[in-house]
């Protein structure tokens, strides 16, 4: 445990940020799972809506630094490819 006041504050901030980032990553994984399930079920209207919300969420997390930008781009790209394969 930190003894210095500024170190204690940094520790509190770290815990808050860690919890926020963890929750946001969990929401991202849930959105991806829902989209992949809709694609597997060949439900194009629902998949289209889920793709829009999932890509928006993933891009936002990439911009905010929760996940790396290239990682967010890769996720968005792969989900888009999966959705476009459904349309064919």
C-alpha positions, 0 to 999 in steps of 0.5 A: 500500500502506498504511503504518500498522498499522491501515490494513494490518489494515483492508486484510487484513479487506477482502480476506477479506470481499470474498472471502467475499462474492464466494463467497456471491454466486456460490453464490446465482447458482448456486442461482438458475440451478439453480432456473430450469433446473428450472422450465424443465424443468417438474420440480416436485418438484426445483424445490420443493426448490431453491426452498426452499434458494434462498430461504433462501440469498438471505434469509440473504445479505440479512440479513447485508448481502451483498446489499441487503434489498430486492434479496433480497426481489425475488429471492425474490418473482420466483423464487416467482412463476416456481415458482407459474406451474409449478404452474398 
